[in-house]
């Protein structure tokens, strides 16, 4: 199913992103599940740890193209994404009619002072590196992101600054996945707890000792 190189694989998550994937065991299931992802009816929620705290009162965000606030202090980022013009391993926000439309919604779950935040991110579309590119576009790149994070660091005096600087991957976790069973039609919803490395990072940012 899905070809010899990716048997049963319905969708992807980025390398070094933890969390949920769904794989199909039959061609019928594969086609039906793939259709739900293509039409954006599958429900996906990610947990991410970002630099800074997205805030509706931040005047800077009002000037970022494609960024707006919705009810419930939800940050909506709607842009077009395409391959970076000089680095084919990266994605980039593009203007005009190029690229493909991408929409991400992010909500602050927990703030760690003004230096970092735990976000719940929901995908309306599913483009390569979408959350990572969008949060960087909004000025709140993910902690540990080796591609889009740049050299940004938490202030040395902030709790967990050393742990954040040493975090070895993008702090991104596919926490929830919901879809309709391709045979029975039942609504299914799955959740994956945070992996130990992200749980330890959050504890450090809170100033806790595990």
N, C-alpha and C positions, 0 to 999 in steps of 0.2 A: 504494500500500500504506500502511495506517495513516492514511488520510484525506489530504485535499489540503493541510492546513497542516503535517503532519509526515510526508511520504511516506517510508516505509521505516524510520522511527525506532522502534526496539524499546524503548529505555530512555533515561534521561536522566542526565546528570551536572550538577552545579551550575554556574551561570555562573562563569567564571574558574577552575574546576577543570580541570586539564590531564589528558590521558590518553586511554584507550581508550573507544570506543563501537562497537557493532555495528549495522549497518543492513541491512535485508532488501531483496532485489531482486525478490522475488515474494510474492504473498499467502500462498502455502503456507509459505514460509520465515518470513514475518512472524508468522503465527499460531503456528507451532511454537516459534519463539524467544521470543515474548511469553509463551507458556505456561511456559517454563523460568524466566523471571524471576518470573512470578506465583507459581509453586510453590516458588521459592527454591532451585532445583536448579542454576542458573548460579553459577559460582564467581567471586567478585570480591574483589580485594585492592587496597587503597589504601596509599600512603605519605603520611604527614602529619608535620608538624613542630609540636610543641605547646609551650606554656609549662610549665615544670616537668618532672619525671620521675615518671611513675606508679610507685609502689613498694608491693609487698605489705606492707611494714613500716610504711606510713603509716597511723596510727590514724584520721586524718580520713576516709579513704576507706571505712572500715568503717561509718561512720555515714551514708553517702550512699545514699538509697533506690535500689534497683535495681542497685547496684554490688557485684560479688563477684569473687573471684579463682579462676581455674581452674589446672589443671596447666600447668607451663611458664611461670609468671608471666604468664599471660594475663588481662587485665582484661576482664571480661564486664559489659556495661551493658545491662540489659533494662528498658525503660520503655514507657509509652504516649506517643505524640506526636500533637499536634494544632496547629492554627493558634493563634498567640499571641492572647490575648483582646483586646488593644488595638492590636497591630501585625500587620496581615494579611499582611505580607511575611515574617514570621518564623514559625518553628515553636517549640513549647515542650513540655517534659515536663509531662504532666498526671497527676493522681491518679484513682483510681477506675476506672470503666468507660469513660470518655471516650477519644477519640482512637483510634489504631491501635497495635498492639504493634510494638515495634522492638527488635532485638537487634544489638549491635555487639561485636566482640571486638578488643582492641588489645594489641599486644605491643611492648615497647621493643626496637628494633633497635640504636640507638646513643644514648647519653646524652652530653650536653654539660654537664659539671659537674652542678649541680643545677638549672640554669636552663632547660634545653630538652631535648627528646628527639625523635629520629626514630622514628616508630611505623609498624608494619604493622597496618592495620585491615582486618578482614574482616567483610563484611555477611552476616548471616543473613536480614535483611529489607532492603528498599530504599525507605525513606521519604525524603521531601524533607528535605534538609539533615541527614540522620541522623547522620553522623559528627561534623559540626560541633556540633550540639546536644548529642549525647551526651558529647563530650569537654569541652564547657563545663560540662555538668551534673556531671561528675566533677572539675571544678576544673582541667582541663588544656586550656583552649581553644587553638585553632590560631593560630599566629603569622600576622599579617596579615589575620585574618578581620574584614571591615568590618562584619559584622552581629552576630556573636556574640562577637567578641574583646574588646569593651570598650576600655578605655584601658590595659590591662596592658602593661608593658614589661619587658624584661630589665634587670638591673642595669647601670648605665652602664659598670662595670668589666669586665663579662663579654665575652669574645671574640664578635664578631658582633652586639653589642647595637645598633649603629647600623644595620646591614644588616637586622636583624629589625624594627626600628622603621619602616624605610622600605619593607619588603616590601609590594608594592601589591595583593596578593590573598591569599585564604586559602591557606596552604601545604599544598595537598592535590592528590594526583596519582593518577589511576586507573591503577595499574601493571600489573595482571594481570586477564585476563578469560578464563574457561573455560566452554565449553558444548558440547552435543552437536550436531553438524551436523544441520540439520533434514531433510535428504534422505538422506544416506549413513549417519547414525547414528554417525559417527566422533567420538571425543572430541577437541576442539580446545582449544588453550590459547595465548593470545597475551600478550606482555609489551611494555610501552613504557618506554624508559629515562627517567630524570628529565629534565625540560626544563632548559634552561640557567639559568633564574632560581632554581629550587630547588637545583640543583647548586652554584651560587654561594653561596646561603644556607648550605648545609651546610658548604662550605669555610670560610666566614667564622666559623661557629660553632666549627669545629675550630681556628681561629686560623691557617688556611692562607692563602696568597696565590696567587690564580690568575694 
